[in-house]
Amino acid sequence: MTEVTELSRPEGEALDTREVLLNLGPQHPSTHGVLRLVLELEGEYVKRVDPHIGYLHRGTEKLAESFTYTQIFPLTDRLDYLCPPSNNLAFALAVEKLLGIEAPIRAQYIRVMMAELARISGHLLITGALPLDLGAMTALLYAMREREMIMDLLEMISGARMHTSFCRVGGVREDLPDGFIPKIRAFCDIFPNRIRDYERLVENNRVFLNRTQGIGVISAEDGIDLGLSGPNLRASGVDWDIRRDEPYEIYDRLDFNVITRNEGDCYARWQCRVEEMRESVRIIEQCFDQMPEGPFQIDMPTIAFPVDKDKVHCSMEALIQHFDLSAYGFKVPKGEVYSAIESPKGELGFYIISDGSEKPFRMKVRAPSFVNLQGLFVASNAQYLADMIAVLGSFDPVMGEVDK
Amino acid sequence: MSMEVPLDRAPITERFGEAIDDLGFAHGVHSFAAPPEMIVEFCRFLKEHPALRFNFLSDICGVDHYPEMPRFEAVYHLYSLPNKWRVRIKSRLGDPPRVPSVIGVWRTANWHEREAWDMYGIRFEGHPDLRRIYMWEGFEGFPQRKDFPLRGYKDKLNPFGVEGTPPTQPDLATKNIP
């Protein structure tokens, strides 16, 4: 009945419309995890978005307060579970700063190489997943093929495909295995051509271009104000990369470009990531070319297990230190540190307050995905509901990191 | 990691004098202590001063120094994109902990402050939407406080928690009211 009266309304009079609340998620293929978006719609347009997060909250920060520093590494793996080596590196660097030590050069190269492998594997997923969200399935299948190669490389180094936990405070767990360098060299040889393939899959795909270009635009000012970092901010034209601007480990010895785009739309964010993979391959190539021989762990028996296990068997002192280290962990001097790295998603910072014991008094994770997700407030403004999928996908949020 | 040109503190001492405590430089970050009532003014000054330009808010976090009193602290990490400086502002809060919101200075403070409220019960005054962010609505207590048990309190959702209930806080209702 009401519809009839609506239709018989005289011309020119405004239609009586009302807002619709739509629940997207928490179980939805396009949310890349468990994320629930409450959308306020006006017709087909999104008026307001309210992300509800916390479905994956595991209390990493609270747990860390009851763990020793070495035990925290597996917890950091599970933050951004697509690229665990970066998280390990960020945490190790923060603790090393508090201790006032530095890992040996060879260990630094191994860590950087793994972090860049992780960056490629993380970016590969979004390279394929964003077209998938928009209906182009092929790219994901190709991306997964190459991601598998990286998984194999990580497995060769650490024994684990995803949660590597390979970093240690003061170095890495083991030296590189025999026959690793030829394998990674082979990967670096073929991978740039494969990146070209992904680009060719989508750059003439009109559907993909129409649904990403000019969609979800964020200006540089908005991006900085919203705290975006990493490729999400560089796609808006902000030339900022912690690897170059505050070089940690051996990044100051490496030659790489910081990729920026000026458009600030979904396509620019996607492009930035694809280009970054090329730079990562260059970094990895330089790493294994420059990598010196030498120890992979710091020679401090109170912090790292001795490489030469015979010492433990022959010297009483070494045995006691070994027992102490495995039973209680090591003490970290009183103080506080904030240490940030350029993780694949952006600025990954660890703020650690130490009270002088074996466990951190407070560990705060500045998770880039958590902050990047706030970009939705601007990017979703006055977009079509259907474009929300592209906008969300282009931010590449990893819920393990958002929810900590 | 390294500050190539050290932070120029002159404008800060000139403007604030003794009100802002300089805690010195360590591990690449310069620390200041500011009383809660000056936080917004100090942040705005750091952001807008032409020689400083701390335009990027990295992080806000709560800290619980229990049993030390006053137990709560809000810690802000700022970054200056043009100058590549990092600054930490620490602010000890009374009990119940209250601090003015800096959402008017950086919009990114929104979720950081919601997280600190959710985990520590620090009330950010002037925040337009101070709801819990990780825990569900109706959750009682603030889980990252030092006196909150790691396993949580026993209830029908958590059979492995410890017996008891979260300490009631007459002034701070645990409901989601701003």
Chai-1 contact restraints between the chains, C-beta under 6 A:
chainA,res_idxA,chainB,res_idxB,connection_type,confidence,min_distance_angstrom,max_distance_angstrom,comment,restraint_id
A,G54,B,Y134,contact,1.0,0.0,6.0,A-B,restraint_1
A,H57,B,Y134,contact,1.0,0.0,6.0,A-B,restraint_2
A,K62,B,Q144,contact,1.0,0.0,6.0,A-B,restraint_3
A,S66,B,L150,contact,1.0,0.0,6.0,A-B,restraint_4
A,K97,B,H27,contact,1.0,0.0,6.0,A-B,restraint_5
A,I224,B,N55,contact,1.0,0.0,6.0,A-B,restraint_6
A,I224,B,F56,contact,1.0,0.0,6.0,A-B,restraint_7
A,D225,B,W106,contact,1.0,0.0,6.0,A-B,restraint_8
A,D225,B,R107,contact,1.0,0.0,6.0,A-B,restraint_9
A,L226,B,R107,contact,1.0,0.0,6.0,A-B,restraint_10
A,L226,B,T108,contact,1.0,0.0,6.0,A-B,restraint_11
A,G227,B,L57,contact,1.0,0.0,6.0,A-B,restraint_12
A,G227,B,T108,contact,1.0,0.0,6.0,A-B,restraint_13
A,W240,B,L81,contact,1.0,0.0,6.0,A-B,restraint_14
A,D245,B,K84,contact,1.0,0.0,6.0,A-B,restraint_15
A,E246,B,M1,contact,1.0,0.0,6.0,A-B,restraint_16
A,Y248,B,M1,contact,1.0,0.0,6.0,A-B,restraint_17
A,V337,B,H27,contact,1.0,0.0,6.0,A-B,restraint_18
A,Y338,B,V29,contact,1.0,0.0,6.0,A-B,restraint_19
A,Y338,B,H77,contact,1.0,0.0,6.0,A-B,restraint_20
A,R362,B,V63,contact,1.0,0.0,6.0,A-B,restraint_21
A,K364,B,C61,contact,1.0,0.0,6.0,A-B,restraint_22
A,R366,B,S58,contact,1.0,0.0,6.0,A-B,restraint_23
A,R366,B,D59,contact,1.0,0.0,6.0,A-B,restraint_24
A,Q374,B,W111,contact,1.0,0.0,6.0,A-B,restraint_25
